[in-house]
């Protein structure tokens, strides 16, 4: 993901503060040109998630976004953050 794509993605995220976004997979583990961008969206209400997904779908991102979605309760019981090595989108620069 290049700097422009990251800025665009962070702009989308800023419009949806009720959804916490994390990045995992090849993008953060050094692959220079990943096939897709693996993201986790942690949402409190389905409405928040649907609004984020619709906003992402309107963006011309490259690579494509592969989005995993969980509620905070699902995330707590899953161990996903540790297993995937996911980092908050806001931590990427």
C-alpha positions, 0 to 999 in steps of 0.5 A: 500500500502506498502513501496515497492509498494509506491516506485515502484509507485513513480518511475513510476511517476518520469518517467512521470513528465508531469502527476500529480498523486494523490491518494484518497480513501481507501488507504489514509483513513486508510484501511490497505489492500485496494482492489484497489488503487484509483488514479487521473492522470492529463495530458496535452496531451493524449500522456502523459497519454497513456505513463503513463498508459502503464507504469503502466500496465507493473508493478506488483502492488498490489493492482490493480490501478483504474485510473481516468484521467482528463485534467487540465481544467476538474480538475479545473471545477470538484471540484474533489480534494476537494470532494475526499480528494485526495493528491499528490502521492509525499506527501505520504511517 
